[in-house]
Amino acid sequence: MPEFQKERNLAVTKNTFEMLVNNVMEDWRPYLKTEGEMVLATNVSHLVIKMNAMIIEYEELRKGYMDLCKSNDEMKALVLELATKQKQQNIFYSKKIRNLEKKLP
């Protein structure tokens, strides 16, 4: 399990989830008249809390993905720079070897 999910699972326990649902319900209670509306509001509160958790997780994953993309771009640039230097070294030493071969009998 990724590290951010471990931290998230520690932070959001059953008690904190219920507390968050109750906080959302506090805003809606004055508008609820029947028991059916209360049940529906509880379910909608669960969905709101879960949706917020998913949005936070998505943002963390997106940030991680962007970091990976940046690292990948940096690695590509480094590989290109190394390949260019390797090619220059290859050309330099190939010329030296050819000059030595010309001087040998």
Steps between C-alpha positions, in 0.01 A plus 500: 500500500642843407615724785236769448223239528645367825498851644149562371372174647647594836348847483148398395367246747142393545452756779639789299292396200183503714601836644540641148160360398339653810658838417348488153166390646498797740475731200208306355295412814286817501374415151416133565143423605447124466695193601545411133663836436732438798606161359552650157698790647720255692575309181570820310728612785694174467534563128616859554769390746616214276503730196714752688739220600519387137571856385783532751644165393470599134686824566777311681526249215501778241778681687699177515442442129617852417812447712568177312454675165745772605753239614455310175564816296813570704622143445441529124699824491780338698510197269510730197785701653693182584444358151623825344815501713555131427472566127752786525740277694454221248578733209803647682653161583414352161703779336789436740496127419489566124797737532694235692413234241631728222830545683550126556696311228 
